[in-house]
Amino acid sequence: MRLYKMELFKLFQNKIFKIGMLAATGLLFLYFWFAEVGGEIATVDGKFYSGYEAVQMNRKITQEFEGDLTDVKVNQIIEKYGLPTKIEENMPGWRDGNFLNDFVTRYFTNGAWENGVLPTERYSLRETELGKAYDEIGETPYLTYTTGWKVFIEMLQFGLILGSILIICGVSTIFAEESQTKMLPLIFSTEEGRRKDVPAKILASFTFTIFIFMWFVFVNLVLCWMIYGLKGFENISWMVLSQYMLQPVLFSKYLGILLGLAFQALLSLCAITLCVSAYQDNSFGAVIIAAACWGLPVLIRMFFGGIIWLIVDSMPIFLVMPGIVNDIYEIWYIVLGINVCFAIGCLVKGLVSYKTKQFA
């Protein structure tokens, strides 16, 4: 336990980690405020709102219609707010819409701002893909302001990518630094060092990784809850995220799978980084190689398909991406299994390499 605490202290007291954590948290907040909150718009009673004012207005007007979604409620929304028709080039969304009539246009008309198609036809709930999806699972769609969860998912990827960088910078030095500072002979000269040094380093590294994961999830969750609220958890993910999914999946299940894959992604990144660190004799080289191993799957996926595509999708950099759940939903447990096996293999390989230095 003493060695574990020492290794953990070294990881958290590292200046690069302290500065990096502050910078990453600051970047997350800036991205949240300027890209997410700043990008929110709403037009209500002819008045245009943007940023935080738009968020407040969208939450306010949605409260009036909150509840089970029906055709009557859809008609009431259209009568009160109309349908949006204004599109600006290179600008996302309807420029004269709000949360309610944007929602109605997306699911109950043929309008699509992405394709520049104005709403000219209306459909009943039973006729829509949304209605059919809910019929399939035997549930009723619930209308509420779901932007909080949508932003949470969008922010999660950005936060965990920043977290991955912190893990690479922190964990990659844990074994390599001992070789660089010529401390290995001293460590392996004691019985405690031979028996407990490696387990302490591994346990401290995974504790460090878990903390980073929990930190970014927590900060993201608090920001979204404070500004947007976190409603709509009981709906299907398609309705919450405004993204079509091949199967109607409850958002709670989608979120559970996504967080599980993301958590394993960071744990496996930690294992890969430990393996690299065990093979390297200097910290700088370990950081560079670990970063290359983390980013390489992106290039591989661009040029290869088939079984290679499946293996690449199980790598850490892809498992933190929200879209991965839709791509691998039917086989997510296979992808998770590949990742776990790969992580264990890397950990064992690194452990053997570091242990051989004991007899060098």
C-alpha positions as CSV (number, residue, x, y, z in Angstrom):
1,M,0.0,0.0,0.0
2,R,2.9,2.4,0.7
3,L,4.4,1.9,-2.8
4,Y,0.9,2.3,-4.3
5,K,0.4,5.7,-2.5
6,M,3.8,6.8,-3.5
7,E,3.2,6.0,-7.2
8,L,-0.3,7.6,-7.1
9,F,1.2,10.7,-5.5
10,K,3.8,11.0,-8.2
11,L,1.1,10.8,-10.9
12,F,-1.1,13.5,-9.4
13,Q,1.8,15.8,-8.4
14,N,3.3,15.8,-11.8
15,K,3.4,19.4,-13.1
16,I,2.4,18.3,-16.6
17,F,-0.8,16.7,-15.1
18,K,-1.7,19.7,-13.0
19,I,-1.3,22.1,-15.9
20,G,-2.9,19.7,-18.3
21,M,-5.9,19.1,-16.1
22,L,-6.5,22.8,-15.6
23,A,-6.1,23.5,-19.3
24,A,-8.3,20.6,-20.4
25,T,-11.1,21.5,-18.0
26,G,-10.8,25.1,-19.2
27,L,-11.1,24.0,-22.8
28,L,-14.1,21.9,-22.0
29,F,-15.8,24.8,-20.4
30,L,-15.0,27.2,-23.3
31,Y,-16.2,24.7,-25.8
32,F,-19.4,24.2,-23.8
33,W,-20.1,27.9,-23.5
34,F,-19.2,29.1,-26.9
35,A,-19.9,26.1,-29.2
36,E,-22.8,24.5,-27.4
37,V,-24.6,27.3,-25.5
38,G,-23.5,30.0,-27.9
39,G,-24.9,28.0,-30.8
40,E,-28.4,27.7,-29.4
41,I,-31.0,29.9,-31.2
42,A,-34.8,30.4,-30.7
43,T,-37.4,32.6,-32.4
44,V,-40.5,33.1,-30.3
45,D,-43.3,35.5,-31.2
46,G,-41.1,37.1,-33.9
47,K,-38.3,37.8,-31.5
48,F,-34.9,36.2,-32.1
49,Y,-32.8,34.8,-29.1
50,S,-29.4,33.3,-29.1
51,G,-27.0,31.8,-26.6
52,Y,-28.1,31.4,-23.0
53,E,-31.2,33.4,-23.6
54,A,-32.3,31.0,-26.3
55,V,-31.7,28.1,-23.9
56,Q,-33.9,29.7,-21.3
57,M,-36.6,30.5,-23.8
58,N,-36.6,27.0,-25.3
59,R,-36.9,25.5,-21.9
60,K,-39.7,27.9,-21.0
61,I,-41.9,27.2,-24.1
62,T,-41.4,23.5,-23.9
63,Q,-42.7,23.3,-20.3
64,E,-46.2,24.2,-21.6
65,F,-46.4,21.2,-23.8
66,E,-44.4,18.7,-21.7
67,G,-45.9,15.3,-21.5
68,D,-47.0,12.4,-23.7
69,L,-46.7,13.3,-27.4
70,T,-49.9,13.3,-29.4
71,D,-51.2,14.6,-32.7
72,V,-53.3,17.1,-30.8
73,K,-50.2,18.5,-29.1
74,V,-48.3,18.7,-32.4
75,N,-51.2,20.7,-34.0
76,Q,-51.2,23.0,-31.0
77,I,-47.5,23.7,-31.4
78,I,-47.9,24.4,-35.1
79,E,-50.8,26.7,-34.5
80,K,-48.9,28.7,-31.8
81,Y,-45.4,28.8,-33.4
82,G,-45.8,27.8,-37.0
83,L,-43.2,25.9,-39.0
84,P,-39.7,27.3,-39.6
85,T,-38.8,28.2,-43.2
86,K,-35.6,30.2,-43.0
87,I,-32.3,28.6,-43.9
88,E,-28.9,30.4,-44.1
89,E,-26.0,29.0,-46.1
90,N,-23.3,27.4,-43.9
91,M,-25.4,27.9,-40.8
92,P,-26.9,24.9,-39.0
93,G,-30.6,24.6,-38.1
94,W,-33.6,26.7,-39.0
95,R,-32.8,30.3,-38.4
96,D,-36.5,31.2,-37.5
97,G,-37.3,28.1,-35.4
98,N,-37.3,27.1,-31.8
99,F,-37.0,23.8,-29.9
100,L,-40.7,22.9,-30.4
101,N,-41.3,23.7,-34.1
102,D,-37.8,22.4,-34.9
103,F,-38.9,19.1,-33.3
104,V,-42.2,19.0,-35.1
105,T,-40.5,19.8,-38.5
106,R,-38.0,17.0,-38.0
107,Y,-40.4,14.3,-37.1
108,F,-43.8,15.3,-38.5
109,T,-43.0,16.9,-41.8
110,N,-40.8,16.4,-44.9
111,G,-38.7,19.4,-44.0
112,A,-35.0,19.0,-43.5
113,W,-32.6,22.0,-43.1
114,E,-29.7,19.7,-43.7
115,N,-30.9,19.2,-47.3
116,G,-32.4,22.6,-47.7
117,V,-35.9,21.1,-47.9
118,L,-38.8,23.3,-46.6
119,P,-41.7,21.6,-44.8
120,T,-44.6,21.2,-47.2
121,E,-46.2,17.9,-46.0
122,R,-47.4,16.9,-42.5
123,Y,-47.8,13.5,-41.1
124,S,-49.6,12.0,-38.1
125,L,-47.7,10.3,-35.3
126,R,-48.7,6.9,-36.5
127,E,-47.3,7.6,-40.0
128,T,-43.9,8.8,-38.8
129,E,-40.8,6.8,-38.3
130,L,-40.8,8.0,-34.7
131,G,-44.3,6.7,-34.1
132,K,-43.4,3.3,-35.6
133,A,-40.3,3.1,-33.5
134,Y,-42.2,3.6,-30.3
135,D,-44.9,1.1,-31.4
136,E,-42.1,-1.4,-31.9
137,I,-41.0,-1.1,-28.2
138,G,-44.5,-0.5,-26.9
139,E,-43.8,2.9,-25.4
140,T,-45.2,6.4,-25.8
141,P,-43.0,9.3,-26.8
142,Y,-42.6,11.9,-24.1
143,L,-42.1,15.5,-25.2
144,T,-39.7,17.5,-23.1
145,Y,-36.6,19.6,-23.5
146,T,-33.9,17.0,-24.2
147,T,-31.1,19.2,-25.4
148,G,-29.2,18.7,-22.1
149,W,-28.6,15.0,-22.8
150,K,-27.8,15.7,-26.4
151,V,-25.1,18.2,-25.4
152,F,-23.8,15.8,-22.8
153,I,-23.2,13.2,-25.4
154,E,-21.5,15.7,-27.8
155,M,-19.3,17.0,-25.0
156,L,-18.4,13.5,-23.7
157,Q,-16.3,12.7,-26.7
158,F,-14.4,16.0,-26.5
159,G,-13.8,15.6,-22.8
160,L,-12.6,12.0,-23.0
161,I,-10.2,12.8,-25.9
162,L,-8.7,15.5,-23.6
163,G,-8.6,12.9,-20.9
164,S,-6.9,10.4,-23.1
165,I,-4.1,12.9,-23.8
166,L,-3.7,13.4,-20.0
167,I,-3.5,9.6,-19.5
168,I,-0.8,9.2,-22.2
169,C,1.3,12.1,-20.8
170,G,1.0,10.8,-17.2
171,V,1.1,7.0,-17.5
172,S,3.7,6.7,-20.2
173,T,6.4,7.9,-17.8
174,I,5.6,5.5,-15.0
175,F,8.0,2.7,-16.1
176,A,10.2,4.6,-18.6
177,E,11.2,7.2,-15.9
178,E,12.8,4.5,-13.8
179,S,15.0,3.4,-16.7
180,Q,15.8,7.0,-17.6
181,T,16.9,7.9,-14.1
182,K,18.8,4.6,-13.6
183,M,16.6,3.7,-10.6
184,L,15.9,0.1,-11.7
185,P,18.9,-1.5,-10.0
186,L,18.0,0.2,-6.8
187,I,14.3,-0.8,-7.0
188,F,15.1,-4.4,-7.8
189,S,17.7,-4.6,-5.1
190,T,15.1,-4.8,-2.3
191,E,12.6,-7.6,-1.7
192,E,9.7,-5.1,-1.5
193,G,10.7,-3.6,-4.8
194,R,10.9,-6.9,-6.6
195,R,7.5,-8.1,-5.3
196,K,5.4,-4.9,-5.0
197,D,6.8,-2.2,-7.3
198,V,5.1,-3.4,-10.6
199,P,1.7,-4.1,-9.0
200,A,1.8,-0.7,-7.3
201,K,2.6,1.1,-10.5
202,I,-0.2,-0.7,-12.4
203,L,-2.8,-0.2,-9.7
204,A,-1.8,3.5,-9.4
205,S,-2.0,4.0,-13.2
206,F,-5.5,2.5,-13.4
207,T,-6.7,4.6,-10.4
208,F,-5.3,7.7,-12.1
209,T,-7.2,6.7,-15.3
210,I,-10.5,6.1,-13.4
211,F,-10.2,9.5,-11.8
212,I,-9.7,11.2,-15.1
213,F,-12.8,9.4,-16.6
214,M,-14.9,10.3,-13.6
215,W,-13.8,13.9,-13.6
216,F,-14.7,14.6,-17.2
217,V,-18.0,12.8,-17.0
218,F,-18.9,14.6,-13.7
219,V,-17.9,18.1,-15.0
220,N,-19.8,17.5,-18.3
221,L,-22.9,16.3,-16.4
222,V,-22.9,19.3,-14.0
223,L,-22.5,21.8,-16.8
224,C,-25.4,20.3,-18.8
225,W,-27.6,20.0,-15.7
226,M,-27.0,23.6,-14.7
227,I,-27.7,25.2,-18.1
228,Y,-30.0,22.8,-19.9
229,G,-31.5,20.5,-17.4
230,L,-31.4,16.7,-17.9
231,K,-34.8,15.6,-19.1
232,G,-35.9,13.0,-21.6
233,F,-34.0,10.1,-20.1
234,E,-37.0,7.8,-20.7
235,N,-37.2,8.4,-24.4
236,I,-35.4,6.5,-27.2
237,S,-32.0,7.7,-28.1
238,W,-33.1,8.8,-31.6
239,M,-35.6,11.3,-30.1
240,V,-33.1,12.6,-27.6
241,L,-30.1,12.9,-30.0
242,S,-32.0,13.9,-33.1
243,Q,-30.0,11.2,-34.9
244,Y,-31.5,8.2,-36.7
245,M,-30.6,4.8,-35.2
246,L,-31.0,1.5,-36.9
247,Q,-33.0,0.2,-33.9
248,P,-35.2,1.9,-31.4
249,V,-33.0,1.9,-28.3
250,L,-34.0,3.5,-25.0
251,F,-31.7,6.4,-24.2
252,S,-30.9,4.9,-20.8
253,K,-29.6,1.7,-22.5
254,Y,-27.7,3.7,-25.1
255,L,-26.1,5.8,-22.4
256,G,-25.1,2.8,-20.4
257,I,-23.4,1.1,-23.4
258,L,-21.7,4.3,-24.4
259,L,-20.3,5.0,-20.9
260,G,-19.3,1.4,-20.6
261,L,-17.4,1.4,-23.9
262,A,-15.8,4.8,-23.1
263,F,-14.7,3.6,-19.6
264,Q,-13.1,0.5,-21.1
265,A,-11.5,2.7,-23.8
266,L,-9.6,4.7,-21.2
267,L,-8.7,1.5,-19.2
268,S,-7.3,-0.1,-22.4
269,L,-5.5,3.1,-23.3
270,C,-3.9,2.9,-19.9
271,A,-2.9,-0.7,-20.5
272,I,-1.4,0.1,-23.9
273,T,0.5,3.1,-22.5
274,L,1.9,1.0,-19.6
275,C,3.1,-1.5,-22.2
276,V,4.9,1.2,-24.2
277,S,6.4,2.7,-21.0
278,A,7.7,-0.7,-20.0
279,Y,9.6,-1.0,-23.3
280,Q,11.0,2.5,-23.3
281,D,14.1,3.8,-21.6
282,N,13.1,7.5,-21.6
283,S,9.9,9.3,-20.9
284,F,9.8,11.5,-24.0
285,G,10.0,8.5,-26.3
286,A,7.3,6.7,-24.4
287,V,4.9,9.7,-24.7
288,I,5.5,9.9,-28.5
289,I,5.1,6.2,-29.2
290,A,2.0,5.9,-26.9
291,A,0.4,8.9,-28.7
292,A,1.2,7.3,-32.1
293,C,-0.4,4.0,-31.0
294,W,-3.5,5.9,-29.8
295,G,-4.0,7.8,-33.1
296,L,-2.8,5.1,-35.6
297,P,-6.2,3.3,-35.8
298,V,-7.7,6.4,-37.5
299,L,-5.3,6.0,-40.4
300,I,-5.8,2.3,-40.6
301,R,-9.6,2.6,-40.7
302,M,-9.3,5.0,-43.7
303,F,-7.6,2.3,-45.8
304,F,-8.8,-1.0,-44.7
305,G,-12.2,-2.7,-44.2
306,G,-13.6,-6.1,-43.3
307,I,-12.3,-7.8,-40.1
308,I,-9.7,-5.0,-39.8
309,W,-12.5,-2.5,-39.5
310,L,-14.0,-4.5,-36.6
311,I,-10.7,-4.7,-34.8
312,V,-9.9,-1.0,-35.4
313,D,-13.3,0.0,-34.0
314,S,-12.4,-1.7,-30.8
315,M,-9.5,0.6,-30.2
316,P,-9.6,3.3,-27.5
317,I,-9.8,6.3,-29.9
318,F,-13.0,5.0,-31.5
319,L,-14.7,3.7,-28.4
320,V,-15.1,7.2,-27.0
321,M,-17.1,8.3,-30.1
322,P,-20.9,8.4,-29.6
323,G,-21.5,7.2,-33.2
324,I,-19.8,3.9,-32.5
325,V,-22.9,2.7,-30.5
326,N,-25.0,2.9,-33.7
327,D,-22.4,1.3,-35.8
328,I,-21.7,-1.7,-33.5
329,Y,-24.9,-2.0,-31.5
330,E,-25.7,-5.6,-32.6
331,I,-22.1,-6.7,-31.8
332,W,-21.0,-4.2,-29.1
333,Y,-20.1,-7.1,-26.7
334,I,-17.8,-8.6,-29.4
335,V,-16.1,-5.3,-29.8
336,L,-15.8,-4.9,-26.1
337,G,-14.4,-8.4,-25.8
338,I,-11.7,-7.7,-28.5
339,N,-10.7,-4.5,-26.6
340,V,-10.5,-6.3,-23.2
341,C,-8.3,-9.1,-24.7
342,F,-6.1,-6.6,-26.5
343,A,-5.7,-4.6,-23.2
344,I,-4.8,-7.7,-21.2
345,G,-2.3,-8.8,-23.9
346,C,-0.6,-5.4,-23.8
347,L,-0.5,-5.4,-20.0
348,V,1.1,-8.9,-19.8
349,K,3.6,-8.0,-22.6
350,G,4.6,-4.9,-20.8
351,L,4.9,-6.7,-17.5
352,V,7.2,-9.3,-19.0
353,S,9.4,-6.7,-20.6
354,Y,9.8,-4.7,-17.5
355,K,10.5,-7.8,-15.4
356,T,13.2,-9.0,-17.8
357,K,15.1,-5.7,-17.0
358,Q,15.3,-7.0,-13.4
359,F,17.8,-9.7,-14.6
360,A,19.5,-7.6,-17.3
